[in-house]
Amino acid sequence: MFNKVVEVYRGDIIESSHCGHCVVVSAEGKILYQFGDPQTITYLRSSAKPFQVIPIIESGAAHRFKFSNEEIAIISGSHNGRDHHAKVVQNILDKIGLSESDLKCGIHIPHYYTANNIKPEPGIEFNQLHHNCSGKHAGMLALCVFKNLPIENYLEPSHPVQQIILDEIAKICDYPKEKIGIGIDGCSVPVQAMPLYNMALGFAHLVTPHSVSRDKAKTYGNIAQAMLDHPGMVAGEGRYDTDLMLTCKEKLIAKGGAEGLHCVGMFERGWGMAAKITDGAKRGIAPFSLDILRQLGIVTSSEIDSLKQYHHEIIYNWRDKEVGYLKPNFELKKINNSLNGK
């Protein structure tokens, strides 16, 4: 069955389309809305980052090293690799007594350039601090230092830090640890696979304090508030996550992942959302995600106008001539049965 969600027009003709699945879940575990199959299993990819911060706070590492909310936000995010992002990550490394060379995320052209279609200045050099995942890696190293664990192999799935993170992801997403699939992410850390339902449930728990124990609520609230206070650390200029959090009047946190994944936690409603473009196309996920939020009434028509580059992306050719556009076209199904998907 094809679940088409985004159409790609060239002129007046639909040239191609992207299929997808999504689910909206309450913190109590009730499926509220869906499109396609909410039990679709895929990898969390970078949408896992807010969950990966949990043990850094709960262990006391964040307190010992006096991590600021800005630093918690960049550990939770996929930053743009601008100088101010690199400086925040360097501050984390300074606090834990390590250096850029201890990171094992690798080097890529920062997302700022790719997201804004800008070429890096001639002669500019990048290092691991500019990698979008450097904050997460610095956070994992902080947990190693705090617990006196080896840092050389912190990427290994069997490393205690990765096992601690796996435990916390299983808890917040209410999914058995032994059923979580493990792969290797683009930055070489383990990445977790589970149904979209459980991803959405994890984000609902992250923004709904009354749904968890007092200790967990404090930790989850710290992470969510840090992201809310510093959306520019979560992504950056020209990126969907940051622009969505800055534009939407309803409080929410947004975290995308590679291969067409997007997750959102909605504070005022206590809801979580997970959306996946089946073919992994990056261009399809923003219009899909944003139209879900429009249909839910989370974003207003005026906010859609402010975010139109994500909702109705224009396609240009090599001469910068407008030749087409992307258009979301699907209808969410409202679900009335309680505790579905458990």
C-alpha positions as CSV (number, residue, x, y, z in Angstrom):
1,M,0.0,0.0,0.0
2,F,1.3,3.4,-1.0
3,N,0.8,6.2,1.5
4,K,1.6,9.3,-0.6
5,V,2.1,12.4,1.5
6,V,4.1,14.9,-0.6
7,E,3.7,15.6,-4.3
8,V,6.5,17.0,-6.4
9,Y,5.3,19.3,-9.3
10,R,7.2,20.3,-12.4
11,G,5.0,22.9,-14.0
12,D,1.4,21.7,-13.6
13,I,2.3,18.0,-13.6
14,I,3.1,15.8,-10.7
15,E,6.5,14.4,-11.6
16,S,7.1,12.3,-8.5
17,S,5.8,11.8,-5.0
18,H,7.0,10.7,-1.5
19,C,5.2,8.3,0.7
20,G,5.2,8.4,4.5
21,H,3.8,7.3,7.9
22,C,3.1,9.4,11.0
23,V,1.5,9.1,14.4
24,V,0.5,11.5,17.2
25,V,0.5,10.0,20.7
26,S,-0.6,11.3,24.1
27,A,1.7,10.9,27.1
28,E,-0.7,8.2,28.4
29,G,0.0,6.1,25.3
30,K,-3.2,6.8,23.3
31,I,-2.8,7.1,19.5
32,L,-4.7,10.3,18.7
33,Y,-4.0,10.7,15.0
34,Q,-2.2,8.7,12.4
35,F,-1.5,8.3,8.7
36,G,-0.1,5.0,7.3
37,D,1.3,2.6,9.8
38,P,2.3,3.8,13.3
39,Q,4.1,0.6,13.9
40,T,6.6,1.2,11.1
41,I,10.0,0.4,12.5
42,T,12.9,2.7,11.6
43,Y,16.0,4.3,13.2
44,L,15.8,7.3,15.5
45,R,18.9,8.7,14.0
46,S,19.5,12.2,15.3
47,S,16.0,12.4,16.7
48,A,17.5,10.3,19.6
49,K,19.7,13.1,20.7
50,P,17.4,14.6,23.4
51,F,17.0,11.1,24.8
52,Q,20.8,10.6,24.8
53,V,21.2,13.6,27.2
54,I,19.2,11.9,29.9
55,P,22.0,10.0,31.7
56,I,24.3,13.1,31.5
57,I,21.8,15.0,33.7
58,E,20.6,12.1,35.9
59,S,24.1,10.9,36.7
60,G,25.1,14.3,38.0
61,A,27.7,14.9,35.3
62,A,25.9,18.0,34.0
63,H,25.8,19.4,37.5
64,R,29.5,18.6,38.3
65,F,30.7,20.2,35.1
66,K,28.2,23.1,35.4
67,F,26.7,22.6,31.9
68,S,24.5,25.6,30.9
69,N,21.2,25.2,29.2
70,E,22.9,26.3,26.0
71,E,25.3,23.5,26.4
72,I,22.5,21.0,27.1
73,A,20.7,22.2,24.0
74,I,23.7,21.7,21.7
75,I,24.2,18.2,23.1
76,S,20.5,17.6,22.2
77,G,20.9,19.1,18.8
78,S,22.3,18.8,15.3
79,H,24.0,22.2,15.0
80,N,24.9,24.3,12.0
81,G,28.7,24.3,12.6
82,R,29.0,28.0,12.9
83,D,31.8,29.5,15.0
84,H,29.4,30.1,17.9
85,H,28.3,26.5,17.8
86,A,31.9,25.3,17.7
87,K,32.7,27.5,20.7
88,V,29.9,26.1,22.8
89,V,31.2,22.5,22.1
90,Q,34.7,23.6,22.9
91,N,33.4,25.0,26.2
92,I,32.0,21.5,27.1
93,L,35.4,19.9,26.2
94,D,37.3,22.5,28.3
95,K,35.0,21.7,31.3
96,I,35.7,18.0,31.1
97,G,39.4,18.4,30.4
98,L,39.4,16.9,26.9
99,S,40.0,18.3,23.4
100,E,38.7,18.3,19.8
101,S,41.0,15.4,19.0
102,D,39.1,13.2,21.5
103,L,35.9,13.5,19.5
104,K,35.3,10.6,17.0
105,C,32.5,12.1,15.0
106,G,34.5,12.9,11.9
107,I,34.4,16.0,9.7
108,H,31.9,17.3,7.2
109,I,31.0,20.6,5.6
110,P,28.8,22.3,8.2
111,H,25.0,22.1,7.8
112,Y,24.9,26.0,7.6
113,Y,26.4,25.8,4.1
114,T,24.3,23.0,2.8
115,A,21.0,24.2,4.3
116,N,21.5,27.7,2.9
117,N,23.0,26.7,-0.4
118,I,26.2,28.5,0.3
119,K,29.7,27.5,-0.7
120,P,32.4,27.6,2.0
121,E,34.8,30.5,1.7
122,P,38.1,29.6,-0.2
123,G,40.7,28.2,2.1
124,I,38.4,27.7,5.1
125,E,39.2,24.5,7.1
126,F,36.8,22.6,9.3
127,N,37.4,20.3,12.2
128,Q,35.3,17.9,14.3
129,L,33.9,20.8,16.4
130,H,32.0,21.9,13.2
131,H,30.3,18.4,12.8
132,N,26.6,18.6,13.6
133,C,26.9,15.8,16.1
134,S,29.9,17.2,18.0
135,G,27.8,18.3,20.9
136,K,26.3,14.9,21.4
137,H,29.8,13.3,21.3
138,A,31.1,15.8,23.8
139,G,28.2,14.9,26.1
140,M,29.0,11.2,25.8
141,L,32.7,12.0,26.7
142,A,31.5,14.0,29.7
143,L,29.7,10.9,31.0
144,C,32.8,8.8,30.4
145,V,34.9,11.3,32.4
146,F,32.3,11.6,35.2
147,K,32.1,7.8,35.6
148,N,35.9,7.2,35.1
149,L,35.2,5.1,32.0
150,P,37.6,4.8,29.0
151,I,37.1,7.4,26.3
152,E,39.0,5.6,23.5
153,N,36.1,3.2,22.6
154,Y,33.1,5.3,23.7
155,L,31.5,4.7,20.3
156,E,31.2,0.9,20.8
157,P,27.7,-0.4,21.3
158,S,29.1,-2.5,24.3
159,H,30.6,0.5,26.0
160,P,29.0,1.2,29.3
161,V,28.0,4.7,28.2
162,Q,26.1,3.4,25.2
163,Q,24.4,0.8,27.3
164,I,23.3,3.4,29.8
165,I,21.9,5.5,26.9
166,L,20.1,2.4,25.5
167,D,18.5,1.8,28.9
168,E,17.2,5.4,29.0
169,I,15.8,5.3,25.5
170,A,14.0,2.1,26.3
171,K,12.5,3.7,29.4
172,I,11.3,7.0,27.9
173,C,9.9,5.3,24.7
174,D,8.4,2.5,26.7
175,Y,9.9,-0.1,24.4
176,P,11.8,-3.3,25.5
177,K,15.5,-2.8,25.4
178,E,16.0,-6.3,23.9
179,K,13.7,-5.4,21.0
180,I,15.5,-2.2,20.0
181,G,17.5,-2.7,16.8
182,I,21.0,-1.3,16.8
183,G,22.8,0.2,13.8
184,I,25.7,2.6,13.3
185,D,24.9,6.3,12.7
186,G,26.6,8.6,10.3
187,C,28.8,10.0,13.1
188,S,29.7,6.4,14.2
189,V,27.7,6.1,17.4
190,P,25.1,3.4,17.9
191,V,21.6,4.3,16.6
192,Q,18.4,2.7,17.8
193,A,15.4,1.3,15.8
194,M,11.8,1.0,17.1
195,P,8.3,1.7,15.9
196,L,7.3,5.3,15.2
197,Y,4.6,5.0,17.9
198,N,7.3,4.6,20.6
199,M,9.3,7.5,19.2
200,A,6.3,9.7,19.5
201,L,5.6,8.4,23.0
202,G,9.1,9.3,24.0
203,F,8.7,12.9,22.8
204,A,5.3,13.1,24.6
205,H,7.0,12.0,27.8
206,L,9.7,14.5,27.3
207,V,7.3,17.4,27.4
208,T,4.7,16.1,29.9
209,P,6.0,16.1,33.5
210,H,2.9,14.5,35.1
211,S,3.3,11.4,33.0
212,V,6.6,10.3,34.7
213,S,8.1,10.1,38.1
214,R,9.3,13.3,39.8
215,D,13.0,12.6,39.2
216,K,12.4,11.8,35.6
217,A,10.1,14.8,35.1
218,K,12.9,17.1,36.4
219,T,15.5,15.6,34.0
220,Y,13.1,15.6,31.0
221,G,12.0,19.1,31.8
222,N,15.6,20.3,31.9
223,I,16.3,18.9,28.4
224,A,13.0,20.2,26.9
225,Q,13.5,23.7,28.4
226,A,17.1,23.9,27.2
227,M,15.9,23.2,23.6
228,L,13.1,25.6,23.9
229,D,15.3,28.3,25.3
230,H,18.1,27.8,22.7
231,P,16.5,26.6,19.4
232,G,19.5,28.0,17.5
233,M,21.7,25.3,19.2
234,V,19.3,22.6,18.2
235,A,19.9,23.3,14.5
236,G,20.5,26.9,13.3
237,E,19.9,29.5,10.6
238,G,18.0,28.2,7.6
239,R,17.0,24.9,9.3
240,Y,13.5,23.6,9.9
241,D,13.8,22.6,13.6
242,T,15.0,26.1,14.6
243,D,12.6,28.0,12.5
244,L,9.6,25.9,13.6
245,M,10.4,26.4,17.3
246,L,11.0,30.2,16.8
247,T,7.8,30.7,14.7
248,C,5.2,28.5,16.4
249,K,3.4,30.3,19.3
250,E,2.5,27.0,20.9
251,K,5.5,25.7,22.8
252,L,7.1,22.7,21.1
253,I,10.5,21.0,20.6
254,A,11.4,19.6,17.3
255,K,14.2,17.3,16.4
256,G,14.8,15.8,12.9
257,G,16.8,12.8,12.0
258,A,18.5,11.6,8.8
259,E,16.6,9.6,6.2
260,G,13.4,11.6,6.4
261,L,12.5,11.4,10.1
262,H,11.0,14.1,12.3
263,C,9.8,14.1,15.9
264,V,8.0,16.8,17.8
265,G,7.0,17.2,21.5
266,M,4.0,19.6,22.1
267,F,4.1,21.0,25.6
268,E,0.6,22.5,26.0
269,R,-1.1,19.3,24.7
270,G,1.2,16.7,26.1
271,W,1.5,15.1,22.7
272,G,4.4,13.6,20.8
273,M,4.6,13.2,17.0
274,A,6.9,11.0,14.8
275,A,6.9,11.2,11.0
276,K,8.8,9.3,8.4
277,I,9.3,9.7,4.7
278,T,9.5,6.1,3.4
279,D,12.2,6.7,0.8
280,G,14.3,8.8,3.2
281,A,14.1,11.9,1.0
282,K,15.2,15.0,3.0
283,R,13.1,17.3,0.8
284,G,9.9,15.5,1.8
285,I,10.0,15.6,5.5
286,A,9.5,19.3,6.3
287,P,6.3,19.7,4.2
288,F,5.0,16.4,5.7
289,S,5.8,17.3,9.3
290,L,4.6,20.9,8.9
291,D,1.3,19.9,7.4
292,I,0.7,17.4,10.2
293,L,1.1,20.3,12.6
294,R,-1.2,22.4,10.5
295,Q,-3.9,19.8,10.5
296,L,-3.6,19.4,14.3
297,G,-4.0,23.2,14.7
298,I,-0.6,23.5,16.2
299,V,0.6,26.0,13.6
300,T,-1.7,28.7,12.3
301,S,-2.2,29.9,8.8
302,S,0.0,32.9,9.4
303,E,2.7,30.7,10.8
304,I,2.5,28.5,7.8
305,D,3.0,31.6,5.6
306,S,6.2,32.4,7.7
307,L,7.4,28.9,7.1
308,K,6.3,28.6,3.5
309,Q,9.8,27.7,2.3
310,Y,9.4,24.4,4.2
311,H,5.7,23.8,3.5
312,H,5.7,24.7,-0.1
313,E,9.3,24.4,-1.2
314,I,10.1,25.9,-4.6
315,I,12.2,24.0,-7.1
316,Y,14.8,26.0,-9.1
317,N,16.9,24.8,-12.0
318,W,20.6,25.5,-12.4
319,R,19.8,29.0,-13.8
320,D,17.8,29.8,-10.7
321,K,14.6,29.7,-12.6
322,E,11.5,28.5,-10.8
323,V,10.4,25.2,-12.4
324,G,8.3,23.4,-9.8
325,Y,7.3,23.0,-6.1
326,L,6.6,20.5,-3.4
327,K,3.0,20.2,-2.0
328,P,1.8,18.1,0.9
329,N,-1.4,16.2,0.1
330,F,-2.8,13.8,2.8
331,E,-5.4,13.7,5.5
332,L,-4.7,12.7,9.1
333,K,-7.0,10.1,10.5
334,K,-8.3,10.8,14.0
335,I,-8.3,7.8,16.3
336,N,-10.8,7.4,19.1
337,N,-9.7,4.1,20.6
338,S,-7.5,4.4,23.7
339,L,-4.1,2.9,24.3
340,N,-3.6,1.7,20.8
341,G,-0.2,0.5,19.7
342,K,0.8,-0.9,23.1
